Amino acid sequence: MDTSSIAGSALFMKLGQTQQALSTSMIKQSAEQQNKMANLLAQNARQAPQPAAGNGSSFNFSTYA
């Protein structure tokens, strides 16, 4: 192999590694956003008013959606 072929192969491999690193970074960012959303939903669920215990009924209806 000549020098230019080796250099081209190395550059091609480096490009593949760069693309993989970018993909990994995007997946990590997406996971972090999903984690933030899950935390916000959990916090919202803790703060939401709970339905009042009914008058002896085992079924409670809530208008919260």
Backbone torsions as a table, in degrees:
resi	resn	phi	psi	omega
1	MET	NA	142.3	177.1
2	ASP	-90.2	172.1	-174.4
3	THR	-62.1	-40.3	-177.8
4	SER	-67.7	-34.1	177.6
5	SER	-67.5	-41.2	178.6
6	ILE	-65.4	-43.9	179.3
7	ALA	-63.5	-40.9	178.4
8	GLY	-63.9	-41.9	178.4
9	SER	-64.4	-42.6	179.2
10	ALA	-63.3	-41.8	179.0
11	LEU	-64.5	-41.4	178.4
12	PHE	-62.4	-42.3	178.3
13	MET	-65.3	-40.6	179.0
14	LYS	-64.6	-38.7	177.3
15	LEU	-62.2	-42.2	177.8
16	GLY	-62.5	-41.0	178.4
17	GLN	-65.8	-38.2	178.6
18	THR	-64.2	-43.9	179.2
19	GLN	-64.2	-38.5	178.2
20	GLN	-65.9	-40.2	178.6
21	ALA	-64.1	-41.2	178.1
22	LEU	-64.9	-41.3	178.0
23	SER	-62.6	-43.4	178.8
24	THR	-62.5	-41.0	179.0
25	SER	-63.9	-40.7	179.0
26	MET	-66.2	-39.3	178.6
27	ILE	-65.4	-41.6	179.2
28	LYS	-63.5	-42.8	179.9
29	GLN	-63.7	-41.2	178.1
30	SER	-63.3	-41.7	178.8
31	ALA	-64.2	-39.6	178.5
32	GLU	-64.5	-39.9	178.3
33	GLN	-65.3	-41.3	178.1
34	GLN	-64.5	-37.7	178.1
35	ASN	-64.7	-42.4	177.6
36	LYS	-62.0	-42.2	179.8
37	MET	-64.6	-41.7	178.6
38	ALA	-63.2	-40.4	178.3
39	ASN	-64.9	-41.4	178.3
40	LEU	-64.4	-41.2	178.6
41	LEU	-65.4	-39.9	178.3
42	ALA	-65.0	-40.9	178.3
43	GLN	-64.8	-41.7	179.4
44	ASN	-64.2	-39.2	179.4
45	ALA	-66.0	-35.5	178.6
46	ARG	-68.9	-33.2	-175.9
47	GLN	-88.4	-13.7	-177.6
48	ALA	-66.7	141.8	178.5
49	PRO	-65.7	138.5	-180.0
50	GLN	-88.8	145.0	179.1
51	PRO	-63.8	141.0	-179.0
52	ALA	-70.7	146.8	177.1
53	ALA	-65.0	130.7	-176.3
54	GLY	-73.6	179.1	-177.7
55	ASN	-83.1	68.6	178.9
56	GLY	81.6	-4.9	-179.0
57	SER	-80.9	143.3	178.7
58	SER	-87.1	-4.3	-179.1
59	PHE	-115.4	125.4	176.1
60	ASN	-116.4	136.6	179.2
61	PHE	-105.1	131.8	179.4
62	SER	-118.7	138.1	178.6
63	THR	-91.2	-1.7	179.4
64	TYR	-77.4	131.5	-179.5
65	ALA	-118.5	NA	NA
